[in-house]
Amino acid sequence: MSKPNGKRYRLESVRRSYSDAVGGERVEFEVGPEDAPAVFSFPHPIFTPDEMQEQLNEAKGDQAGARILLGDQYDEFIAAGGDVNSVMLLYVGVRNEAQDKVSKVRPTKG
């Protein structure tokens, strides 16, 4: 129940506001030929779980980071011709882009 003066936020609404601003809680990308690409995804940088973020901070190199981000998808990603450096560049690019978008979000109260 919301407070009468409107100063209370609903966390679900706040999360939805940020998810809408950045295009969702997961980042999808394609690897392979244009006529039959394989689709992969990882958590959007602003929605990366704490444990995964800690692992990424401790990762040594792009291969380790890509393994953390892709988890069970990693082997299929490599088999599809995926490049670990490119997936890490995508992660950094999406994170940087999100910083600008997130600064403009005004969370809704309900």
N, C-alpha and C positions, 0 to 999 in steps of 0.2 A: 504494500500500500504506500502510495506516495505521500509525502508531507504536504500540508496545505500551502506552504510558502514556496514549494517547488525546488528546494535546495538539495533534495535527495536524488541520487542517480541510481538507475537499475543497471547492474553490471552487464546484463545480457544486451541491453540497448547500447551501452558504451562500446562493447565489443563489436556489435553489428555496425555501428557507425564507422569504426576503423576498418572493419572488413570491407564495407562498401567503398570506402575511400581508396583502398589499395587494390581492389578487384578480387577479394577473396582471401581465405586463409591458407590456400596452397598456390604454389607457382607451378604451372604446367609448361612443358616445353617439348619440342619434337626433335627426334634424331633419325637420320636416314633419308631415303629418297622421298621427294615431294609427293609422289603418287601413293606411297605406302609408309608413312613415317611411324615410328614407334613413339608413343607418348609417355612421358615420365613426369614426376612431380616431387616437390619437397615442400615443407612448411614455409609459408611466407616468413621472411626474417622477423617481422614484428610479432609473429605468432609462434616462433620457434620455442618449443618447451625448454624450460630451464636446464634440464639434464643434457639435452642435445646442444644447447648453447655453450655449456661448460665444455663438452667434448670438442666442439668446433674451436673454442678458444685455445684448447690444448693440442689440437691437431698439428702435426708436422707435415706440411706440404699439401698440395692439391688433391692427391690421391686419397689421403686420409680424410680430408674434408668432404670430398665427394662420397666416400663410403659412408660417412656419418649422415650426410643429407639424404642420400638415396636408400640407405638401409638395404632391404631385401631386393630392391630394384637394381642394385649396382651391377651384378653380373649380366643381367639382361641389357642394361645400358651400355656396357662395354661391348657385348656381343653385337649390338646394333650399330657399333661404330662410334659410340660416345667418346668424347674427349673430356677428361677430368678438369683440365685447365679451363675449358669453356664453361663447364657447369659452375665452377667456382667464380668465374667472371660474371656469370648471370646472377649468382647469389649476391655478390657485392653490388652489382648494378641495381638490382631490385631493392636492396637495402638502402642504397643511397637515394634512389628515387622516392622511396617510402618516407624518408626523413622529411622531404619537402611536403609531400601530401599530408602526412600526419600532423605537421605543424599547423595546417589549415583546418583540421577537423574540430568541430565544436560538438562534443558528445551530447546526445539527447538525454533528457531526464526520464523518459519512460516510454 
